[in-house]
Amino acid sequence: MVKIYVVYNYGQYNHLIHRTLRDLGVETKLIQNTTPVEEIDADGLVLGGGPSLDKTGNCEEYVKKLDIPILGICLGHQLIAKVFGGEVGRGKTGGYAEVEVEIVDRNELFEGFPERIKVWASHMDEVKKLPENFKILARSEICEIEAMKHKKKPIFGVQWHPEVYHSEYGVELYKNFVEICRR
């Protein structure tokens, strides 16, 4: 059975990520972001959302040192961009709202998705500059980098919250990530 850890970054939806994975039949554990990197023996890692890049504990270390698939959600997406030299800054719009996202690259994370989906996202902060060695997977009218992937490693980030009820194809996104972790 595939094992995926969810890193708790103090976000309000981190428990929903854990529950979504558990409901998909995945062995999962919600771990503190202060967990030492040596204690992570999972097949995949989800970096949950949270209030601030200042409160991500050991997440930078996880991204740099672990050789497993990683999915960053909202703050996790931004942290991945920062680790690889991208830029994070204030978005044009803040607060949570419905956003229509255009899938521009239907790779393994977005397999089976339509061209456009409606998602629930906050753009208080967002990735402003794509890191080197990454490609854009999805965009919207308010944010050019809604989702991204490392060109060689199985490292992904999405600005929105697929785990919430209002996000279309959220369960499918997590199913696809589980399949990525099985490989």
C-alpha atoms as one frame of an Amber mdcrd trajectory, in Angstrom:
protein
   0.000   0.000   0.000   1.259   3.471  -0.874   2.070   5.754   2.082   1.696
   9.541   1.785   2.393  12.008   4.589   0.606  15.359   4.795   2.694  18.151
   6.317   0.692  20.339   8.670   1.580  23.978   7.964  -1.183  25.403  10.205
  -3.648  25.727   7.330  -7.371  25.311   7.849  -7.678  22.561   5.209  -4.708
  20.313   6.102  -7.006  17.858   7.905  -9.194  17.658   4.784  -6.165  16.679
   2.682  -5.419  13.888   5.177  -9.051  12.719   5.128  -9.236  12.806   1.308
  -6.161  10.579   1.033  -7.435   8.237   3.766 -10.782   7.944   1.954  -8.864
   6.969  -1.201  -7.450   3.982   0.703  -3.989   5.466   1.162  -1.944   4.892
   4.298  -1.571   8.491   5.429  -0.389  10.477   8.405  -0.662  14.179   9.243
   2.784  15.238  10.480   4.069  18.428  12.077   6.292  20.576   9.841   8.999
  20.265  12.503   9.318  16.496  11.927  12.989  15.685  11.187  13.571  14.793
   7.538  15.121  11.444   8.606  11.774  10.372  10.098   9.891  10.660   6.806
   9.596   7.171   5.336   6.708   7.818   2.956   6.227   7.171  -0.766   4.972
  10.735  -1.261   4.542  14.020   0.574   1.865  16.719   0.463   2.929  20.141
   1.740  -0.282  21.598   3.128  -1.394  25.200   3.085  -0.865  27.698   5.864
  -0.637  31.329   6.832   2.981  32.223   6.074   6.262  31.089   4.517   7.840
  31.989   7.886   5.923  29.139   9.541   6.855  26.207   7.289   9.309  24.541
   9.684  11.438  21.938   7.910   9.537  22.048   4.604  12.458  23.551   2.677
  14.609  20.668   3.881  11.979  18.134   2.763  11.926  19.615  -0.743  15.733
  19.711  -0.984  16.557  16.326   0.553  13.701  13.890  -0.114  13.678  11.899
  -3.330   9.927  11.157  -3.399   6.969  12.774  -5.201   5.936  16.046  -3.564
   2.701  17.995  -4.037   2.517  21.546  -2.679  -0.924  23.001  -1.938  -1.250
  26.827  -1.816   1.521  27.763   0.667   3.245  24.460  -0.183   3.178  25.467
  -3.877   4.723  28.827  -3.003   7.393  27.219  -0.818   8.439  24.891  -3.650
   8.785  27.902  -5.967  10.896  29.740  -3.375  13.200  26.735  -2.770  13.947
  26.464  -6.497  14.568  30.196  -7.017  11.114  31.417  -8.032   9.428  34.478
  -6.567   6.384  34.714  -4.324   4.425  37.918  -3.757   1.008  39.428  -3.123
  -1.718  38.511  -5.570  -4.084  40.965  -7.230  -6.954  39.519  -5.219  -6.961
  38.214  -1.657  -9.293  35.979   0.302 -10.893  32.729  -0.776 -12.967  32.738
  -3.933 -13.976  30.612  -6.892 -11.450  30.809  -9.719 -11.713  29.339 -13.203
  -8.443  27.610 -14.014  -7.241  26.652 -17.482  -5.247  23.414 -17.608  -2.479
  24.176 -20.132  -0.543  20.901 -19.728  -2.511  17.707 -19.068   0.407  15.760
 -17.657   0.075  12.906 -15.135  -1.307  15.194 -12.368  -4.145  16.455 -14.591
  -4.826  13.260 -16.520  -8.521  12.996 -17.391  -9.258  16.666 -16.647 -11.230
  18.989 -18.931  -9.571  22.138 -20.285 -11.156  24.353 -17.598 -12.173  23.706
 -13.996 -13.581  25.860 -11.201 -11.576  25.753  -7.992 -11.502  27.316  -4.535
  -8.367  29.383  -3.967  -6.790  32.222  -2.081  -4.494  34.572  -3.968  -3.370
  36.646  -1.004   0.108  35.360  -1.953   1.029  33.528  -5.149   3.968  32.445
  -7.278   4.987  35.498  -9.312   8.030  34.097 -11.134   8.362  30.496 -12.268
  11.502  28.787 -10.954  14.087  27.563 -13.444  13.509  23.917 -14.479   9.744
  24.206 -13.888   6.877  24.420 -16.341   3.399  25.908 -15.955   0.579  23.345
 -15.835  -2.389  25.675 -15.212  -3.190  29.388 -15.260  -6.109  31.743 -14.666
  -7.059  35.301 -15.501  -5.816  36.454 -12.093  -2.691  34.290 -11.772  -0.337
  33.057 -14.473   1.113  30.231 -12.328  -1.852  28.343 -10.825   0.000  25.021
 -11.099   3.546  23.984 -11.941   5.808  20.948 -12.183   9.539  20.389 -12.030
  10.732  19.324 -15.500  12.677  16.275 -14.239  11.524  15.490 -10.694   8.011
  14.478  -9.525   7.497  17.793  -7.728   4.198  19.610  -8.291   2.468  22.678
  -6.898  -1.084  24.012  -7.156  -2.298  27.377  -5.875  -5.817  26.132  -5.113
  -7.262  23.700  -2.575  -8.324  20.488  -4.380  -9.452  18.946  -1.075 -12.388
  21.310  -0.541 -15.871  20.504  -1.799 -16.035  23.607  -4.035 -13.024  22.568
  -6.155 -13.924  20.557  -9.236 -11.802  17.456  -9.911 -10.173  17.698  -6.480
 -10.477  14.009  -5.626  -9.213  13.162  -9.140  -6.127  15.337  -8.592  -5.321
  13.447  -5.386  -6.006  10.091  -7.122  -3.534  11.079  -9.846  -0.943  12.059
  -7.228  -1.418   8.694  -5.497  -0.709   6.974  -8.844   2.432   9.092  -9.274
   3.573   7.923  -5.803   2.946   4.248  -6.718   5.450   4.367  -9.606
